[in-house]
Amino acid sequence: MGENGSSQGAPETLRRRRALIVDDEAGVRESLRMVLKDAYDLVAVSSGSEALEAVAKGAPDVVLLDIVMPGMDGMQVLEELRTRYPNLPVVMLTATKTVKTAVGAMKLGAFDYVTKPFDVEELRLILEKATENAALVREVEELRTEVGRRYQIENIIGRSVRMQEVFRTVITVAPLKTTVMITGESGTGKELIAKAIHYGSPRARRPLVTLNCAAIPETLLESELFGHEKGSFTDAHSKKLGQFELAHEGTLFLDEIGEMRPDTQAKLLRVLEHGEFLRVGGSKPISVDVRIIAATNRDLALGIKDGSFRPDLYYRLNVVSVHLPPLRERRDDLVLLIRHFAQLKAKEMGIPEKILKPEAVDALLSYPWPGNVRELENLIERLLVLCESQSIGFQDLPEQVRRTEQDPGSIKDQVLQGRKSLGSAVDEFEREIITEALLKTDFNQTRAADLLGTTRRILKYRMDKLGIGGGLSSGPGLER
């Protein structure tokens, strides 16, 4: 599994910051214009209603807003702006006698206030801070939006029947708060699917917090999840927020959940059932609103049998199950993934794209990929770095890949040793033969059928049965 790398646009052209002045006194508007015209593009209006119209036409970087105005006063305008444009900084203009009101405006969300007559340097400093802060907020929002686009399900590669089933489940469950259990071997892309669920949900603009339960020592996992109070144990020198608090109103992805010990499982179950927990060493329950996505490469049913995993927690987590097939069972996605990683890694490293020769592609298609998509991604990157030629051939591949290609009896041995059923072996062999024929004919089904000595109708029937996509097109990164 991999996601399409989205291209970054050209750098934004530097522009002058825009300021909107709102004051009913023409003299104040003109004074501000004279002071700020060298640093800002300015628009000046005399009423609250005009201010709202001006912002609607094109949001400025900062608003200078008088508190006392006839009709719609500054406090009313501030409340309206906070509702419509929560990230737009507003600096209040106030006379000395209305400073108390200005402090009240700060509580309503104003960035700061300045008193009349203005200290020019103070005014410029406040506006600079306000616009810099707004620019940072805007940048964070843009980055969050870009990350969300990157992990949308349509950007994840997988045209095989089994991956399409995964995608349908993700699209169905993402908008809900339902707990999801993702299973699959290491390297199949469980975290990628968790991100697709989170960024396809109403929680997309809230945190996605990831915790690998296998990477944290058992003695520290509870503190990592729930936090701890100062002095709760020897090294607790200060209060620490846990992952649940950090994920409030967002999603907590618990990877390798099968490695969690039973006493911590019991405390996790309490959060799922009651929406609250205790910090280590704490006595006051803390309520949280968190969606849980769990993942494991273990068979948790066996864990239930041997007592290492609580059945009540399993059923709480396994409301919706998503199983990711290993790469060896979705070989019709391999060509797409090879092409994707060849292009993406070349772009990331700033080197020219390289061609994979047909014999190299054949070997990659035959290899069983025990490390799944992660292994494929790392191998493609290694080939791009180490291969001096612009064409990657069979001899450039690692020994274990070449050895698999040179062992024609491997599928037979797997069947005879009881590691693969006859039916799956036949399907795998037929899938590889058909995929190879399609590759050799640039996915022209009529020519591929001729090559295989069959009809296009029978070929299409076999493709549909085996879940082989017929619309794959040739592209950079593969040599035909």
N, C-alpha and C positions, 0 to 999 in steps of 0.2 A: 504494500500500500504506500502511496505517496500522494502529495498534493501538488497541483500545478503551481509552479512558481509564478507569481504575478510580477509583472515588470514595474519598476518604479518610474514615476513620471519625472520630467525635468524639474530642476529646482525652481521653487516659486520666485518670481521676479520680486526683488526688494521694492517695497512701496512705502510711501509716507503713511504714518498712522493717521486715522481719521478721528476727529473729536466733534461731538455735538454739544453746542452751548444752548442752554434753555434758561432764559431770564426775561422778565417782562420789561426790564429797564434797558432802553437802547444804549445808554452810556456804559452800563456794565458789559453788554454784549460787545461793544466797540473796544472797550479796554482789553477784554480777554482776547479779542481778535488781534489786536496790535501786539500783545505779549506773546501769543502762541503761533502766529502765522509762519514764522521761520521753521518750526518743527512739526506742525500738523496741518493737514487739510481740514478746514473748518466749515461747519454749517451752523448757523445761528437762527434760533426761532424764539418767539416771544410768549408761547403758551404751552400748556401740557398737552392739549390735543394735537397741536402742530408737532410736538416732540414725538408722540406715538406714530404719527404719519411718517415723519422723517426716518425713524428707526425701521419701520415696516418697508420703506423703499430700499434701504441698504444699511445694514447694521454697522454702526461706527465701532471703533475700538474702545472708546470711553465716552461717557456722558457727563457733562458739567451741569448740574441741575439745581436751580434756585428753589429754596424751600417755600418762601412766601410769594405766591402769585395769585392773581384774581382767577375765579372760576376753579379749574382743576389745579390744586396746589401741588407742591413738590412731593409731599408724602404720598398722595394718591398716585402720581405718576410713577414714583419709585415702586409702589406695590404692583402696579400693572406691568412695569418692566421686569420685575423679579419673576412674575408669573410667566410672562411670554418669553423672556430671554434671560434665563437664570445665570448664564455665564458672562453677561455684559456688565462690566464694572461701572458703577455710578458714583461720582464724587459730588457731594452736596455743597451748595453755596449758601452761606448763612451770615447774617449780621450777628454781632456780639450778643444781642438780646435773645437770639433764638438758638444759642449753642445747645441748650438742653434738648431742644427738638432735634438737632442734628445728631446728638448722641442716640436718641430714639431711632433715628433713621439708620444708624449703624446696626442696631439690633434687628432692623427689618432687612438688612443685607447690603446697605451702602458700603462701598469700599473704604471711603474716608470722607472728611469734610474740610473745607477751608473757610476762613472767616473774612468778611469784607471789612476794610480794604485789604487786598491780597498782598501777601509777601510773595513776590514773583518767584524767587528761588524755591520756596516751599511748595508753591503751586506746581512748578515744573517737576520737582522731585516726586510729588504725589502722583502726578499724571504718568510719569515714567514708570513708576512701580505698578500702577494700575494696568497700564497697557502691556507691560512685560508679563504680569501675572495672567492676564487674559490670553496672551499669546501662548503661554505654557499650557493653559487649560484647553485651548483650541487644538494644540498639537497633540495632547494626550487623547482627546476625542477622535482626532483624525487617525492616530495610530490604532486606537481601539477598533475603529470602524474597519481599517485595513486588515487587522488581524482577524476580525470577524469574517470578512470576505474571503480571506485565505483558507479558512477552515470550514467554509460552507460545503455541504455534502456534494454538490455538483463539481467541486474542484478536487475531489478525491478520486483517484484512478481505480477503476474496476468495472469492466463490462461483463464479466462472467455472471452466470445465473446466480451463484451463491452470494456474490458481492452485491448484486442488485437487490437480493432479498434483505441483506444487511441495510442497504440504503433506504429501502421502503420502511423498515422498522424504525430507523433513526428519524426519518421525516415525520413519522406518526407520533413518536414518543417525545421528540424534542420540545414541543410547545407546552408540555405538561410538567408537573412537579414529580412525576413518577420516578421512583428509584430504579436504576438500571444496573444490571450485572453484565459485564463484558468478559467473555471467556475466549481463550485462544492461546496458542503457543507463543513463546517469547519472540518478539520481532514482527508480529503480524499486524501491528498498528492499533493496539487497543487505546493508547493515549490519543491518537489522532481521531478515533471515533468519539471518545469522550469530549474532545474539543468541538467536534461537529455538533454534538448534542447540546453543549452549553451555548455555543454561538448561534445555534438555531432556535434558542429559547428566549422568552421574555427577560431572562436574567443575563443576557449577553453583555450588557453594560455594567454589570456587577462583577465581582472577582470570580475567577476560576482558580482555585487553590489546589495544587497537586501534592500528594504525600505518598511516597513509596514506602509501604509498611516494612518491606524487606531491607531497606537501607538504614532504618533507624534501630539502634539497639533496643531490645525489649524493655529494658529498664527505663528508657527515655520516651518510649512511644506514647504513653499516656499523657505525659507532660507536653509532648509535641501536639497531640490532638486537642487537649482541653486547656493547656496553659497551666501556670502554677502561681501561687502566692509567694511573696517574699518570705524567705525563711522556712518554706515547707520542706526542704531537704538541704543537705550540706552545701550544694553549689547554687542554691536558689538565692542569689544576692539581690535580685529585684523581681518585681512582678512581671510575668510574661504572658502575653496573649497567645492562645492556642490557635490551631488551624480552623477550628469551628468558628471562633469569633472573627478571624480574618476573612472567612468566606460568608459572613452574614449577608443574606439576601442574594447570594450567588450560589456557586456550585463547589462542592468538595469532591475531588476525584481521589479515591483511595486505591492506589495501584498495589498489586500483590496482596490483596486482603487476606488470602489464605495463610499468610505468615504471622497474622496477629494472634497473640496468645489468648486463651479463653477468658481470663479476668478482664482484659481490655475489651474483648468482644461484648461482654455483659454491659459495660459502660457505654459502648457504642449503641447497643440495642436500646438503652434507656433514652438516648438522644433521639433515635428514630421514633420511639413510641410517644415521648412526652415533649420533644422539642426543647429540652433543657439539660444542663449538665453542671457539674461542680468542677472548678479548677482544683488541681492537686493542692491540698492544704487549705482549701476554701470551704466555707459553710453556707454561702448564699448561692442558690440556683441561678444560673444565667440562661436566659431564653434566647434561642437563635432560630432564624429562618434559613435553612440550608438544604439544598438538593444534594443527594448523595448519588454518585456514580462509582461503582466498585469494579475492579478488574482482577482477574487471576489467571495464571497459567496452570494451576493445579485443578485436580478433580475434587471439588468440595464435597461431593457425595461420599467419596472415600474418607474425607476428613470427618464427616459426620459419623461414619461407621467406627472410626478408630478413636473418636472422642476429641479430636483436635479442633473441630469447628462446631459451633453451636447450631443446632437445627433451626431454632427460633430466629436467630440472626440471618441464617441462610434464606429463609422464606421471606424475611423482611427486605433483604437486599435483592432477591431474585424475582421482583415483581414483573419486570420485563427483562428477558435474556437476549443478548446479542452475541452470537458465536462467530468469530472470525476464522475462516478456513486457512490452513497453512498454504504457503505459496505453491507447494507441489501439487495442491488440489485445485489450483486456479491458473493453470499454465497458459490459458488463452489470454490472461492479463499480462503475461511476461513481456511480450514484445512492446506493449504500451509502456510498461514500467522501465524497461531498458532504455527506450527512447527518451522517456521523461527524465530519468536520472542523468543520462548522457548530456542532455541539453542543460538541465538545471545546474549540475555540478560544474560544467564548463563556464557557465555564466557567473556562478558564485566565486570561482577561482580566477576569473578574468583571463581564461585561456581559450584558444579556438576550439570549436567542437571537433570531435574525432569520429571517424567512421568505424563501425563494427562490421568486419567481414562476415560473409554468410557462414563460414565454418565456425567462427567464434559465437555467432548467434545460435547455431545448432547445438554447440556444447552447453551454452547457458540454458537452453530449453531442456536439455537432458539432465541437468544437474538437479538433485533433490532439494536443495536449499534448506538445510536443517535450521539455519538462522533466519529464514524467511525474508521479508522485505528489507529488514535492517541489514542483513548480510548482503543482499543484492545492492543496496545503496552504497554500502562501504566498498564493495568490490568494484563498482563502476567508478567511484572516486579514485580508488587505487590505480585502476587501469589508465585513467586520464592523466594522473600524475606521473606514473612510472614509464608509460609507453612513449618512446621518443618519436615514433612515426605517427603520421596523421591517420593511419589505418591500424586498427586493433585486430590482430589475427589470433588463430588458435594457440600458437606458441606463446603468446603474451599472457594467456590465462594462467591462474594458479594451478599447481599440480593436481589438487584434489578435483578441480573442475575437469581438467583434461583426462584424468583417470576414469571418471564417471563416463565420459564420452567414449572411452576406449574399452568399456566393459559392457558388451551387448547383452550379456546374460544377467544383468543386475535385476531387471524386473522379474525374470523367471526365478531367480534365486529368492527374491522377496516373497513370491507366492509359495514356493516349495518350503520355505522356512516359516511359513505361517504369519509373515509380517504384512502381507497384502492379500486381499481376496482375489479370486480369479476374475470376477466381474469388474472390480476396480482396475485391475491390471489391464484387461482388455480395453476398457474405456480410456485409460491413460495412454495406451499405445495408439489407439485410434485417434484420440484427440491430438497427439503429437504429429501423427502422419498427416492429418487434415490441415493442421496449423502450418506445417512445413510446406504443404502443397499450396496453400493460400499465400504464404510468404513468397514462394518461387514465382507465382503468377500475379504478384501485386494485388492480391485479394480479388482477382477476377474469378468468380465462381464457375463459370462455364469452362474456362481454361483449366482450372484446378480439377474439375470433374473429369475432363479428358485425360489429364495427367494421372489420375487415380484409376482410370478405366471404368468410370461409372457415369451416371447421368447427373445433370445439375439438380433435378428434383430429389434424387436419393441423397446427394451430397447435402442439400439444404435440410433435408429431414434429419440426417445424422448431426449436422451442425446445431440444429435446434435442440436435439436430444442431449447433446454433450455440452450445451451452453456456450458454443463458440460464436462470438460476434462476427457478423459479415460485413460490417461497415468500416473496418479499420483501413485507414489510408496511409500511404507511405509518407515518411517525413524525414527530416534531418536526423542523423545519428545512426541510421541503419543503411547498410549498402545492399542493394538488391542485385 
